[in-house]
Amino acid sequence: MTNERKSAWILGAIAVIECGWVVLNLRVNGWRFVRYLGFAPGLSGNVTGWILAAVVVVIFVALAMRLPSVRANLFRPSLLKLLAIAVAIGAGILEEVVFRRWTMNWLMAHGFGVVVQVLGAGLLFGAAHGVWGLMGKSVRAAAGATLATGFLGAMLAIVFLLAGRSLAPCVTAHFLINLFIEPGLVLAATRGEMGRSGSVA
């Protein structure tokens, strides 16, 4: 199986699982789910949160562009880019609910301050994404992917806090990051680019 076909299967599976969760919540909860995400008047965050969200997108996309496959597929129309749109929607919503709202609110409810909330959200997010490096059969790449996505998770946690605990800026930033880099990131993982010196996930 070619790396492109393997990447398409991976992206397709992620899209089905994560978009399936989103569609189920929309069917069951409708507009209440949309408001829960922060996409409603008065719940959409604030200017500071949106500005930081934009900065996070620029930083993370720039870091990911160090990988040749990410650079080559940043704007290139393809089946992988089409699948990345679905992944961007599903991951942008599901992962922000899990790693920002649920994780950080749980930590807050148990008496942990904002520093632990940010670190906890970042660590869990990074650990969950370490699998990208393992696709290239490299422990070094898995460690790099964990660190890079852990950094992203912590930055999005700060966005969540600065936005008044609204998920809207986080979901939007996550969507844009995935939209730009996801096809190239999966290809980089399957091609083993993440394990090479100087590469980041």
N, C-alpha and C positions, 0 to 999 in steps of 0.2 A: 504494500500500500504506500502511495506517495505521501510526502509530508503534507501536501495541500489537502489531499483527501482525508488523511488522519485528522488534520486541523478542522476540516469541515464537520466531521463526525463529532469531534469534541465540542465545537461551538454549537452544533445542532442539539446535542444532549443538554448542554447548559441552558440553552434558550428554552427548550421544552420544559425542563424542571422549574427554572426560575420564573418564566412567563406564566407557566401553569399556576404557580402559587399566586401571582399577581391577579390573573383572571379570576381565580376562585374567590379571592378577597373582594374583587370588584363586584362579582355576582352576588355574593352573600351580603356585603356591607354597602355597596354602591358609593354614594357621595360621602358617607361617613368615613370610608377608607381614604378617599381623596383628601378630606379635611385632616385626617390622622397624619397624612404625609406632609401636611403644611401647605397644600395648594388650595387655599381658600382665603378670602379677605380677612385681614387681621392676623393670619397665622403663617404668613409667608416669610418670616424672618425680618431682618433689617439690612440696611445698606452695608454695615460693617461685615456681616455674615456673607452677603453676596459678593463683596469685593474680595474677601479672603478666599471664597470658593473659586473665583476666577483666577486668582494667583496660584492656588493649588493645582488647577487644571494646567496652567502654563508650565509650572515647575515639573510636574510629574510627566507630562507629555514630552517635555524637553529631555528629561532624564531617560525616558524609555527610547527616545530616538537614537540613543547610542547603539542600540541593537540594529543591525542591517535590515532584518526582516520588518521591523517596525517602520524604519525610514521608507522602505520600498512600498509599503502597503498603507501609508498614512492617508492618502487620498485616492488611491487606485481603486476604481470600481471593480468589483468581483463578487462571486458567490460568497466568499468569506466576509466581505464588507457588508453584504446584505444580512448574513447571519449575525454579524456583529451588532447591527441595529437592534435585533431582537434581544441579544444578550445584554446590550446597553440598557434597554428598558427594564428587563427582568432583574439584572444584577443591581442596577441603579436603585431600584425600589426595595427588593428583598434584602440585599446585603446592608443597605442603610438602616432598614427597620431592625434587623438582627444585631448588627455590630455597633450602631450608634444608639438608636432609641432604646431597644430592649436592654442591651448590655449596660449602657451608661445610666439609664433610669434604675436598673436593678442595683447597680453599685451605689447610686445616690440614696436609694431607699434603705440600703443597709449601712448608711452612715459614712460612706467614703466620699472624700472631697474631689474637687475637679481634677487634681493631678492624677489620682488613682483612676478616675474615670477615663481620662485621656490615654493613660498608659495601658489600662486594661483593654480598651477598645482597639488600640493599635496592636497590642500583642496578639489578641484573638484574631484580628483581621489578617495579620502577617502569617500566623500559624496556619490559618485556613487556606492561604494562597501559596504556601510553600510547595504544594503539589506541582505547580508550574515547572519548577526546576527539576523535579523528579521525572517529568515527561522526557527530558533529555538524558535520563539515567545518570544524573550528577548530583551528589550531595552538596557540592560547592554551589551549584546553581540553585538548589533548593534553599540553601542558606541565604543566598543573594536575593532570591524572590521573596523570602520571608522578611528580610530586613527592608527591602524596598517597599513592599506593600504594608509592612508594619508602620513605616514612616508615613505612607499615604493615609493609613487608618487613623493615626494620631492627628494628622493635619485635619482630616475630615471631622474628627472628634472636637477639635478646637473650633472649626466652622460651626458645628452643631451648638456648642456653648455660646459663641459670639452671636449666633442668629437667634438667641432666646429659646434654644432647644427645638427649633423648627427644623424639620428634615428637608424642606424644599431646596435650600441651597446645596445641601449634601447630595441629594438625589440628582440634582441637575449637574453638579460637578462630576459625580460618579458616571452619569450617563455620557457626558462629553469625553471623559477620559477613555471609557470603554469604546465609544464610537470611533475615536481616532486610533487607538493603539491595539485594540483587541485582536484583530486578524493577525497583525504582525507579531504580537506577543505570543500567540499560540504557535505560530510558525517558528518563532525563535526557540520556543521550548522544545518542539519536536525535532528541530534541526540541531539542538545542542548549543545554540549560540549563548545561552545564559551561563554556561560553564566556562566560557573563555575569559581570559584575563581582561579586565577593564570593562566588562559588560555589566549592565544592571538589568533588573527585571522590570 
